[in-house]
């Protein structure tokens, strides 16, 4: 689960940077924001529920 979280964060950052530099691909900015929000929610759920199952 930790690896999945890291992958989502990396993809979100790459898409945010790409969306910021290339205005014609503005939808990537929104995809990056959505993935970042999902990653934050997953992190908070793991932090609240504790580390069960690694």
C-alpha positions as CSV (number, residue, x, y, z in Angstrom):
1,X,0.0,0.0,0.0
2,X,2.9,2.3,0.7
3,X,4.4,1.8,-2.7
4,X,1.0,2.6,-4.3
5,X,0.8,5.8,-2.4
6,X,4.3,6.8,-3.5
7,X,3.5,6.0,-7.2
8,X,0.3,8.1,-7.0
9,X,2.2,11.1,-5.5
10,X,4.9,10.9,-8.1
11,X,2.4,10.7,-11.0
12,X,0.4,13.6,-9.5
13,X,3.6,15.8,-9.2
14,X,4.6,15.0,-12.8
15,X,1.2,15.8,-14.1
16,X,1.0,19.0,-12.1
17,X,4.4,20.2,-13.5
18,X,3.4,19.1,-17.1
19,X,0.0,20.9,-16.8
20,X,1.7,24.0,-15.5
21,X,4.2,24.3,-18.3
22,X,2.0,23.2,-21.2
23,X,-1.2,25.3,-21.1
24,X,-2.7,23.4,-24.1
25,X,-2.8,20.3,-21.9
26,X,-4.7,22.0,-19.1
27,X,-6.7,18.8,-18.3
28,X,-3.5,17.2,-17.0
29,X,-3.4,19.9,-14.3
30,X,-6.9,18.8,-13.1
31,X,-5.9,15.1,-13.3
32,X,-2.8,15.9,-11.2
33,X,-4.9,17.8,-8.6
34,X,-7.4,14.9,-8.4
35,X,-4.5,12.3,-7.9
36,X,-2.9,14.5,-5.3
37,X,-6.2,14.8,-3.4
38,X,-6.6,11.0,-3.6
39,X,-3.1,10.5,-2.3
40,X,-3.7,12.8,0.6
41,X,-7.0,11.1,1.5
42,X,-5.2,7.7,1.4
43,X,-2.4,9.0,3.6
44,X,-4.9,10.4,6.1
45,X,-6.9,7.1,6.2
46,X,-3.7,5.2,6.9
47,X,-2.6,7.7,9.5
48,X,-6.0,7.6,11.3
49,X,-6.6,3.8,11.1
50,X,-3.0,2.9,12.0
51,X,-0.5,0.6,10.3
52,X,-2.4,-2.6,9.9
53,X,-1.2,-5.0,7.3
54,X,1.8,-3.0,6.1
